[in-house]
Amino acid sequence: MKKFLKVLLAIVAVLAVAWLVCFLLPKPQNFTLENPMRKTGELPILIAHGGGNREFPDNTLEAFYNAYSVDPRVMMETDVSITKDGVVILSHDVRLDRKTNVTGEIADWNYADLIAQKVDFGYTNETKSQKRVEGSALRKFTTEDGRNVTPMDVPYPEGVQPRDNEVFLATSLEDLIVSFPENRINVEIKQEGETGMRCLEAILALLEKHDAWDRVVLASFHNDIYAEYQRLQKEEGKKLMCSPGLGNAALFYVMQLLNADVFFGESTTVLQLPTEYELEVAGMELKIDLATPGLIDAAHDHNMAVHYWTINDRDEMRMLVELGADGIMSDYPHRLAEVYAEYSK
């Protein structure tokens, strides 16, 4: 028994020393430049999810102008895919079936044809696996109170005219970068494999062309795309900002719980997280709370920002403000701005 206790005490002592070493070691700066994705004031960055896709049609230039009218400093979150003729356009899906009045893979359409045919991105059709349900009727986008909106309903800045009176035209990523030259943008690549890599190359060319390295952060849930982000960010002279998928973010979450985050070596600018994550363990549903001060503090120690999605509940917005989140992403930019206004009274 004495021998067993000695061994046990030795193991505990080793673990205690290892924990102390991890605690005392300096945290690596996972983003080595000044991080523009961290908040600079008391309030988190207001991030418009798809431009605020419960207020105007998802991922349209008009939705982003609406969000801009709420807060000129708004950060824009968008999803992208590349067309057959090499133009990166805004779209949550890699197909056109759900959000437009046509069908098919974006990669099989030319951007020039989308514009020439005035394809309308103002729909929310019934789909299954991104394909239009056979026989289903086209459904125009409606707001929460059941209103149909047109590009004419957008509160545009002075000097900006609607692109079309009725149709929400295809929006290119370059449209977004040029139209909002001061705003931060989160860009998630939806395509994968060779097509996704072609999309990434086109985005990098746009960042170089418009010198937008310090305001555009790239995201993807595809491992091959994220691996390429890592390679590029570690390349000498590259200023690329990126965000990991949930798997790599979960790794950081576990490591900071164990005080082992000193070994987290990903080149990451911002963690984009839900407030909780559901996991099935031994047949039981387990909810993991990701909105914790410990996680946010640990991320800040690594010079990483923490943005939470997709937050539409006012009480949850308030909770994240008080928690110290760097950014809150919402489908309702007006609602989020109203909550922020409570803190400036």
N, C-alpha and C positions, 0 to 999 in steps of 0.2 A: 504493500500500500504506500509506504514512504517513497519507494522508487517511482511509483506511478505519479504521486503528487509532485515530486521533483521534476519529472518530465513535463507534467502539465504546467507547472510554474515557469519552466524554461520556455515552453511554447508561448505562453501568455506574455512573457517578458520580450521575446523576439517580436511578437505581433505589436506590442506596445511601442517598441523602439521603431519598428517599421512605420507605424501610424504617425509617430512624432516626426520622423524624417520627412514623410509625405507632407505633414502639416507645415514644416519649416522651409521646405524647398520652395523657391520662387515659382509661381505659376507661369507656364509658357504663354506668350501673347499669340493667340491663335489667329489674330489679325494684327499685323505689325504696324499699320499706319493708323492715323486718327480715324476713328470709326464713325462714319456719318449715319449709321443705322441706330446709334444710341440716342436716346432723348437728350436734349440740351436744357430743358426747363423742367417744371414740376409735372407737366402732363405728358402722357405718352404720345408718340407720333400717331396722328389720325391716318389710318390706312383704308382706302376704299377698295373693297374686295370686288374685282371685276369692274371697278368704277363705281360700285354701289349698285349691285345687280338686282336689288329689290325696288330701286327707284327708277332706273332706266335699263334698257336691254344690255345684257352682259357683254363686257369687253367691246364696247363701241366707243368711238371718239366722243359721242354725245354724252354717254354716261360719265366719262372723265371730265368733261366740261361742267357737268352738273356737280360732281364732287369738288371741282375747283371753285365753284361758286360758294360752296360751304366753307372752305378754308383754302386760300391760295397756296398754303404750304403743304397741302395734302400729299401723302405718299400714295402712289398708284400701284395696285397689284393687278397683274394680268397674266394670262396664259397664252402661249404662242405655238404656231405650227408653220412650216414652210410650204409654199405652193410649188406647183410643177415648174413655174418660171422663176423660182428662186426668191420670192418675196416673203418675208416673215410677217404673218398676219396674226391679229389677236383672236383667239378662240379657245374656249375651255375644252372643247372636244376636238379630236383629230378628224372628225367627220362634220359635215354641214347639216345633217338631218334634223337635229334638235333645234338649232338656233336660227335657221334660215328657211326660205321657201324653195330650196333645191336640196338635192341629196348627193352623197358621195364623199370620198376621202379628199381632204384638203390637198394632199400631195398629188392628186390626180387633176386638180383644177389649176388653171392659170389665173393669177391675180388680175391680169388684164381682162379676162373674160368675166370675172366676178364684178368688176367695175362696169364693163361695157353692157352687161346684162342687168345691171342694177339689182343684183342679188340682195335681198333684204335680210339683215341680221337682227330683225326685230321680232323674233318668234320664240315660243317655248313649246315646241311640239312634243307629242308623246313618242318616246323612243324606248328601245330595249337593246342593250349593248351598243348604244349610240346609233342604232339603225331605226329609221322611222317605222313605227308599227303599221303594218299593211292595212289600208282602208281607213286609217285615222285621218281626221280633218286637220288642216293647218290651224294652229292656234297662235294668235298674236300675243305679244307680251302685254300683261296688265299689271298695274301697281297693286299694292296691298288692298286698296279700297276699290279695286275693280276697274280703274280707269285705263283706257288706251292712251298711250302717249306717242307723240311724233317728234322729230328733230326740232320742230318749231317751239316745243314746250321747254326747251333747255334755256336757262339763264346764261347766255354767252357773255364773255367779257366784251368790253367796248372794242369795236373794230373787227370782231369775228362774226362771220355769217354762216348760217346752216349750209351744210354740203348739199342737202336735198330737203325739200319740204315734207316728204312723206317717208322716204326710205332711209333706213339705217345702213349705210353703205359699209363695205368691208373696210377695216381699219388696219393699216400696216403698223408695225412697231416703229418704223421711222416717223410715221405721222405722229405717234405719241411722243417720241423723243423731241421732235421739232416743235410741236405745239406747246409743250410744257418744258422749256429749256432749263428751268430752275428746280423742278420737282424730282424727288427720289422715286424710283420705279423698281418694283419687284417683278422679275420676269421668270415664269416657270415654263420650261420646255416640255411639251406634252408628247411629242413624237419620240420614238426610241430607235436604237440601231443605227444603220447608215443614214436614214432620213433625219433622225434626231441630231446626229453629228453634223450633217449638212446645215441644219438649222442653227446649231451652235456657231459654226464657222461664219454664217451670214450675220449673226448677232454680234460677234466679235468685230467684224468689219464695220458695223454700224457704230459700236462703241468707240472705235478708233476714228472713224469719220467725224463723229460729233463730239469727240473728247468727253464721253459720258461715263468714264470709268469710275468716277467718284460719286455717282448718284444712281447707278444701276446695279442691283444685286441679282444674281442668277440662282435659280432653284430647279430641282428636278427630283422626281421619285424614282427615276431610272438609274440603276447602279452604274451603267457604262457612261452615262452623261456626267454623273457626279464624280466619277473617277477622273474624267477628263478635266473637270473643274479643278480638282485637287492638283493634277499635273500642271495645269496652266498657272495656278496661283503660286505654286512653289518655284515656277520658272523665273529666273532672274529678270527683273525689270517689269514683270507683270503686276498690274494693280487690280486684277479681277477680284470682285467680291462675290462670295457664294454662300449658300445656305444648304445644309444637309437634309436628306429625307428623314423620316421618323426613326429609322433604324440607327443612324449615326447620332441623332439627337438623343435617342434612348440610351445609347452607350454613355454619352456624357452624363445623363441623369443618374445612371447607376454608379458611375465612377465618382461623381461628387458626393453621393450618399455614403460611399465607402472611404471618402477622403483620399481617393486615388486619382483624382482628376488632373494631378500634376503630370500624369502619363498620357493625357488626352492630346494627341498630336495633330488632329485634323486642322487644315487651313480653312477656318470657318469665320465668317463675319457676323452672322446672325442665326440664332436658333428660332425656328418658326414652329410653334407648338399649339395643340389644343390645350384647354385648361385641365382636361383629364383624359386618360387613355384606358380603354376597357380591354382586359386580358382574360383569357379562359385558362384556368389552372386546375387540373384534376377534376374537370367537369364543373367547376365553379367560376362564376363571373367575378373578376377582381378589378376594381377601379383604382387606378393610380393617379394621385393628385400631382399634376405638373405645374400648378400655379402656386409655387412656394417661394418665400423670401430666400431660402437657402439656395435654391436653384438659380435664381436671378443674381444673387450676390456672387455665386461661384462663376457664373458666366461673365460677369463684369470683371472679376479677377483675371479672366483670360482675354479681356477686351473684346468680348462677344456681346451683341445685343440680344434681347429676348422679345419676340413679337408673338402675340397670341391670336389665333383664328378659331372659327369665324364667330365673332361675338356680337349678338343681336339683342341680348337681354340687358336692360339698363342696370339692374343690380350687379350683374356680372361685370359690366363695364366699370362701375364704381369700385368693385372689389379689386380689379386689376390696376386702376389708377392708384389706389391706396397701397397696393402691393409693390408698386414701383416698376411696372412693366415698361419697356422701352417703346412698344408699339401695340396698338389694338386694331385689328382688321375687322371690318364690319360690312355687311350688305346694305346698311343704312347709315351713310355718312351724316345725314341731318340729325338722326337720333343720337349718334355718338357725339356730335358737336354740341347738342343740347345738354348732354351729361357733362361735358367739359366746361360748359358755361356755368354750371353750378359751382365750380371750384374757383371761379374768378369773381364771384360776387363779394 
